[in-house]
Amino acid sequence: MSVATTSWAAPEAAPAPAASPTSRGRRAPRHLLVGLALMVAFSLLFAALALRADPATPVLIVARPVPAGATITDADLSVVRMVPEAGMQVFTEADRSSVVGRTAAVPLVAGSVLSAAQVGASDWPPTGESVVAVALSAGQVPAGVVNGSHVSILLPVSDTAEEPGTPPMVSATVIDVVAADVSGSVVVSLLARASDARLVAVAGDEVSLLLENPAGGR
């Protein structure tokens, strides 16, 4: 008797489905978003570290001239970033609201850093010094004379001068210059020793100004 045999073969494994274009398209934007997020995070981190390493401080400076005894307004102030010198008592940007409304103790020069010694009860002019104003023609005022300039003042020749024929001379610091008015006069306010200021006041417009090197002092 013969027996029929049937061979059995295991079914072939079905091929893995290929990734559809749609799934690849979804995956790419996700990677881009992650990369952009990392770039932004690192940028913010580097910026924070740079600011932390920067020793500069936002401090108050004088935006425009303020006379001694005048009330300081918000428009008189500006802010710059700088590294204050050791021991220098400056006002930071956070102090702005507390400075506005206070009094300038001395004339404030535009562009200068505002310090604690310049704010408070007026202490102007300093002891032993006086402020005198002279009205001069434009031709009597040297070019370059501005607030803070150091000048020598030639007074009229006096018969009582130690050297006859030699004009006496005193030194002063310019604290204000008012441009020529309709009469053509330029008013220059000068800070000088009290005795010298009296001589200048007596001489009036008969004085001559010489602009000195600022490094020379008074």
MARGU-902277 format. One line per 10 residues: their letters; for each residue x, y, z of C-alpha. Coordinates in nm, 3 decimals. Example, Ala and Ser with C-alpha at 12.3 -4.5 7.8 and 13.67 -1.06 7.14 Angstrom:
BEGIN
AS = 1.230,-0.450,0.780 ~ 1.367,-0.106,0.714
//
This chain:
BEGIN
MSVATTSWAA = 0.000,0.000,0.000 ~ 0.139,0.330,-0.089 ~ 0.101,0.639,0.131 ~ 0.076,0.982,-0.027 ~ 0.280,1.247,0.144 ~ 0.229,1.620,0.120 ~ 0.522,1.859,0.170 ~ 0.453,2.170,0.383 ~ 0.644,2.490,0.339 ~ 0.639,2.774,0.589
PEAAPAPAAS = 0.475,3.084,0.451 ~ 0.713,3.358,0.348 ~ 0.729,3.647,0.589 ~ 0.542,3.946,0.463 ~ 0.780,4.235,0.373 ~ 0.786,4.522,0.623 ~ 0.574,4.809,0.507 ~ 0.780,5.090,0.362 ~ 0.767,5.421,0.543 ~ 0.518,5.634,0.373
PTSRGRRAPR = 0.621,5.976,0.239 ~ 0.363,6.123,0.472 ~ 0.533,5.986,0.789 ~ 0.876,6.110,0.671 ~ 0.728,6.452,0.605 ~ 0.589,6.468,0.957 ~ 0.920,6.370,1.117 ~ 1.139,6.636,0.946 ~ 0.962,6.951,1.081 ~ 0.978,6.809,1.435
HLLVGLALMV = 1.359,6.788,1.413 ~ 1.377,7.140,1.279 ~ 1.167,7.275,1.564 ~ 1.386,7.100,1.822 ~ 1.700,7.243,1.659 ~ 1.559,7.596,1.651 ~ 1.455,7.570,2.016 ~ 1.808,7.465,2.113 ~ 1.959,7.755,1.915 ~ 1.733,8.006,2.089
AFSLLFAALA = 1.808,7.857,2.431 ~ 2.185,7.873,2.376 ~ 2.161,8.230,2.244 ~ 1.973,8.341,2.555 ~ 2.224,8.161,2.776 ~ 2.522,8.328,2.608 ~ 2.353,8.670,2.631 ~ 2.285,8.622,3.002 ~ 2.645,8.518,3.065 ~ 2.777,8.818,2.869
LRADPATPVL = 2.565,9.061,3.071 ~ 2.676,8.898,3.395 ~ 3.041,8.934,3.292 ~ 3.000,9.301,3.190 ~ 3.120,9.518,3.486 ~ 2.966,9.835,3.340 ~ 2.683,9.999,3.536 ~ 2.405,10.225,3.402 ~ 2.476,10.560,3.573 ~ 2.315,10.903,3.556
IVARPVPAGA = 2.485,11.183,3.364 ~ 2.386,11.547,3.315 ~ 2.197,11.589,2.987 ~ 2.201,11.970,2.985 ~ 2.351,12.251,3.198 ~ 2.183,12.307,3.535 ~ 2.263,12.619,3.743 ~ 2.354,12.585,4.109 ~ 2.044,12.606,4.328 ~ 1.809,12.491,4.048
TITDADLSVV = 1.576,12.193,4.082 ~ 1.689,11.889,3.884 ~ 1.423,11.764,3.641 ~ 1.396,11.434,3.457 ~ 1.492,11.608,3.130 ~ 1.822,11.715,3.293 ~ 1.932,11.352,3.324 ~ 2.047,11.080,3.089 ~ 2.194,10.730,3.131 ~ 2.522,10.575,3.013
RMVPEAGMQV = 2.690,10.244,3.092 ~ 3.033,10.283,3.247 ~ 3.267,10.145,3.510 ~ 3.283,10.407,3.791 ~ 3.621,10.485,3.941 ~ 3.694,10.339,4.282 ~ 3.539,10.552,4.557 ~ 3.330,10.755,4.310 ~ 2.979,10.804,4.452 ~ 2.754,10.799,4.147
FTEADRSSVV = 2.381,10.763,4.097 ~ 2.262,10.456,3.907 ~ 1.963,10.442,3.675 ~ 1.760,10.300,3.965 ~ 1.821,10.625,4.160 ~ 1.667,10.846,3.891 ~ 1.331,10.901,4.060 ~ 1.501,10.995,4.389 ~ 1.732,11.248,4.218 ~ 1.457,11.428,4.025
GRTAAVPLVA = 1.323,11.714,4.235 ~ 1.642,11.765,4.435 ~ 1.866,12.073,4.417 ~ 2.192,12.113,4.228 ~ 2.454,12.206,4.487 ~ 2.692,12.331,4.216 ~ 2.653,12.413,3.846 ~ 2.606,12.087,3.655 ~ 2.790,12.060,3.324 ~ 2.627,11.870,3.037
GSVLSAAQVG = 2.790,11.533,2.974 ~ 2.940,11.501,3.323 ~ 2.868,11.207,3.554 ~ 2.634,11.311,3.834 ~ 2.788,11.248,4.176 ~ 2.643,11.264,4.525 ~ 2.850,11.573,4.610 ~ 2.677,11.771,4.333 ~ 2.327,11.721,4.474 ~ 2.186,11.877,4.790
ASDWPPTGES = 2.183,12.214,4.962 ~ 2.346,12.478,4.746 ~ 2.706,12.533,4.845 ~ 2.788,12.780,4.573 ~ 3.012,12.965,4.524 ~ 3.283,12.791,4.729 ~ 3.418,12.968,5.036 ~ 3.660,13.245,4.940 ~ 3.543,13.263,4.579 ~ 3.285,13.471,4.395
VVAVALSAGQ = 3.101,13.463,4.064 ~ 3.122,13.772,3.844 ~ 2.958,13.831,3.506 ~ 3.109,14.046,3.234 ~ 2.937,14.162,2.916 ~ 3.186,14.155,2.631 ~ 3.168,14.206,2.259 ~ 3.195,13.893,2.048 ~ 3.547,13.994,1.949 ~ 3.660,13.995,2.312
VPAGVVNGSH = 3.566,13.632,2.372 ~ 3.816,13.379,2.233 ~ 3.682,13.093,2.022 ~ 3.648,12.776,2.227 ~ 3.547,12.944,2.553 ~ 3.284,12.717,2.708 ~ 3.168,12.611,3.053 ~ 3.469,12.482,3.244 ~ 3.728,12.675,3.042 ~ 4.022,12.820,3.236
VSILLPVSDT = 4.092,13.179,3.141 ~ 4.331,13.455,3.233 ~ 4.175,13.800,3.260 ~ 4.378,14.105,3.165 ~ 4.264,14.410,3.363 ~ 4.316,14.774,3.259 ~ 4.662,14.916,3.332 ~ 4.667,15.090,3.668 ~ 4.905,15.357,3.793 ~ 4.936,15.154,4.112
AEEPGTPPMV = 5.055,14.841,3.932 ~ 5.377,14.689,4.060 ~ 5.522,14.712,3.709 ~ 5.402,15.033,3.539 ~ 5.261,14.968,3.193 ~ 5.201,14.600,3.265 ~ 4.832,14.504,3.285 ~ 4.745,14.307,3.598 ~ 4.613,13.958,3.532 ~ 4.389,13.726,3.733
SATVIDVVAA = 4.271,13.370,3.672 ~ 3.916,13.238,3.662 ~ 3.700,12.949,3.545 ~ 3.413,13.002,3.302 ~ 3.088,12.868,3.444 ~ 2.842,13.006,3.189 ~ 2.840,13.168,2.847 ~ 2.528,13.339,2.715 ~ 2.528,13.395,2.340 ~ 2.530,13.745,2.197
DVSGSVVVSL = 2.205,13.934,2.233 ~ 2.063,14.206,2.008 ~ 2.331,14.443,2.135 ~ 2.603,14.203,2.029 ~ 2.725,14.143,2.385 ~ 2.827,13.799,2.514 ~ 2.777,13.754,2.888 ~ 3.046,13.539,3.047 ~ 3.011,13.429,3.410 ~ 3.340,13.365,3.587
LARASDARLV = 3.436,13.194,3.911 ~ 3.741,13.355,4.072 ~ 3.890,13.439,4.408 ~ 3.669,13.693,4.580 ~ 3.932,13.969,4.564 ~ 3.998,13.902,4.192 ~ 3.626,13.893,4.115 ~ 3.588,14.242,4.263 ~ 3.865,14.373,4.034 ~ 3.693,14.221,3.731
AVAGDEVSLL = 3.358,14.371,3.834 ~ 3.512,14.718,3.862 ~ 3.685,14.689,3.523 ~ 3.364,14.585,3.348 ~ 3.397,14.541,2.972 ~ 3.751,14.679,2.971 ~ 3.892,14.333,3.041 ~ 4.038,14.087,2.791 ~ 4.010,13.709,2.815 ~ 4.289,13.466,2.734
LENPAGGR = 4.191,13.101,2.696 ~ 4.436,12.879,2.884 ~ 4.520,12.510,2.845 ~ 4.271,12.317,3.066 ~ 4.557,12.102,3.196 ~ 4.723,12.410,3.340 ~ 4.453,12.467,3.604 ~ 4.386,12.793,3.775
//
